[in-house]
């Protein structure tokens, strides 16, 4: 709580597609993150977390599960040998494909959420991502995961002195708020 009685919070925005593109290999990830760790923006835990998360690769982390599900489904259908028409077979294949896509998407979001939840210093991590984005220059595209956190007193003072806002999106959302017309003001 602040002196005006409002609870203060800030958000860590993590652009998933951008991060996958920028942190594509372990060597690139180390080269980009090492200066941020030396500058004190990243704790050693956060440095190791992002290094291990992105260098492992999403497909490589989930490959054993995918292979198990595909092989067990194939084995079950081979043993059972149902007598399906081409339409039924295509519907089953389409259903399995859609189910696998949904399962993969949920699994990916869950793994990214766990990763973001493990960050010890969200303010420093946010600053490190901003510095890396300025250095690399790759535009921020794709979905963004947001993690709210309680800012430190230093961060509150810094943000109050520069923008007067803690939430980066507040000015963005205000632009969509309709302005009061003179007829609204009279009523």
Secondary structure, 3 states (H helix, E strand, C coil): CCCCCCCCCEEEEEEHHHHHHHCCCHHHHHHHHHHHHHCCCCCHHHHHHHHHHHHHCHHHHHHHHHHHHHHHHHHHHHHHCCCCCHHHHHHHHHHHHHHHHHHHHHHHHHHHHHHHHCCCCHHHHHHHHHHHHHHHCCCCCCCEEEEEECCCHHHHHHHHHHCCCCCCCHHHHHCCCCCCCHHHHHC
